[in-house]
Amino acid sequence: MVSLRPATSKPLTLSYLSLFRSQRKPSSSTLSQTRTQATTRRTTKAHRNAPGPTATPSSKYLAPATPTIIFHPPPSAPSPYQTPPLFLPPSDPRKTLLAQSHAFNNPYASGARPLPPLVRAPAPEEKKYHLSEEDIIEIRRLRAKDPWEWTVPRLAEKFGCSKIFINIAAPATTKRREWGLALHQRYRDRWGNKRRDAVLDRHKRRELWEKDL
Amino acid sequence: MRRTHLLRWSGTVLTPRTRPNSCLSITFAIQSRNAATATAYANYTPGIDKPVEPSPYESLPSPPPEASRKSARLAALHARLYLSSRIPLETLGRCLVDSTADRHDSFNNSSLAILGNDVLAYHTSELILCRYPRLPSAVILASTSAYIGPYALSDLAKSWGVEAAAVPGGEVDAGLLQFRAIKSDNSESEVRAGVLEKEGKISSKSWKRGVSSLMKQDDFFGEITGREILTPVQSTSIESEYMAAGPGSTYQGACTNFVRAVFGAVYVHAGRQAAKNFFNAHIASRKLEVSKMFVFRAPERDLARLCAREGFEPPVARMISETGRLSVAPVFNVGVFSGKEKLGEATGASLQEARFRAAVSALKGWYLYSPLQVQVPSDVEGDGSKEWTPVLVDGGEVVW
């Protein structure tokens, strides 16, 4: 069996830190050995952490004879039965009784921690509410005149409002809606098994979201 | 609050009953023993089949009240339910007779079942409304049905150990549930919100029935009032004569009416407080996961609407933590914030899912608000010493 260790390299001393350097780039010129956590024993050893500070009573602060309560729940999703402080009605005694606790649990309010980043970029502009009644009559007239010429995006661009608003103000005529549905049906008919299953699965997953399962 | 006057309602139950159309005078002294019983073996002569003498009770549609005293099953049921001694065995026996077994209202449980249904619905609705004052109407209907609907009550009857007689009749043990059985037809059953049985079929009305209509016009579960009379299934067998003789009921329907009638009987004989204790022991003690009865179609829109109505800052989704964004199995932990207050938090495998679920969690936090000390109206009824604190009434559910 050929040894992979080059003749010039030092005998390898296994330090604790080297365990975590698994992604070291191998040099192109010399073949150097890297140690990874490829064995069970090393992984177990690396995972052998000291218990968290809340898991056991600290002897530093508590006399051994003092009875204590250890509250160390596993990390889990918050219960739906726990009302957020903002949703408590003003008459509820928890509003005042738990005010300290609520403040402690919300580090964002005091500025101790910055608010987490937004998931989506905020809406670019405020709602303008600039359309008058005449504009809406005009939108309806154009949409009724030729729905193929005056589509929803085109009308939204012309009047500077959202597409949802156009759909509310001037819904498509029955003829246009049926044409659109038939078009979609033609596309769906061309789907293969894979895509059809994927879409069905997506609908099923969406139902699980709706039922919070 | 004023006490209700029980005795005004319960005249038909407490008066001595007679059957005017078929008054049979049965004397127990000369009653011949049924040949089917064990001690008849003494008179048995081998080789001669003695014809079984018909019991004088056989002409009756249901066991007479006197038979209740002789039924071991009935006494056992009375003891098992820990009923008060003020509730006579005769009444418990009457609770077991469905209106399809005995058409005469003085001998079946229909009047007790109507009273019991009202008692059950009263206690259930005050329990739900006072415990969760912000619940949406659809969830209130579904939870009412989950507490005292046909499925729950027939399960309760089964857990009480009530068994049904194959065919009702005067000679049957008074401790058996008696009804004219028909096959349940599941194909026609109207299941809405996953909980309802076919009690009344939705008629062909042209308008759409909304939740307000369900709350206002229909019964406690949002079904149209009026029980549909089920006609027996026609068959060509020897049962056809029996089946064609009259309307029938399903096992579930009969069990439901029996449990309702027991509540009615407790109310009539033992009083309001006893009925409430009985309710707490058998209905309110059952655990109901109200948080699993919600379905949200557009939770983010609902939450935005709710915050606008209540004067909170508009809700925004914020990324609390995430892992594996570029992998096949990412996990995003998203919180919904109104200003600096967190309303809800959830994880999801996509950004869209996490946002959706976080909004659902926030809405559940709103709807499932429960006061610290739940007090129901019947706690203070007829008792001047306790003071009634009104239940929270606020904007309620999000309506578009």
Interface residues (C-beta under 8 A of the other chain):
Chain A: A77 P78 P80 Y81 Q82 T83 P84 P85 L86 F87 L88 P89 S91 D92 P93 R94 N106 Y108 A109 L115 P116 P117 L118 V119 R120 P122 R205 W209 E210 K211 D212 L213
Chain B: S291 K292 F294 V295 F296 R297 F312 V316 A317 R318 M319 I320 F332 V334 G335 F337 S338 K340 E341 K342 L343 G344 E345 A346 T347 G348 L351 E353 A354 R355 F356 R357 V360 S361 A362 K364 G365 W366 L368 Y369 S370 P371 L372 L392 D394
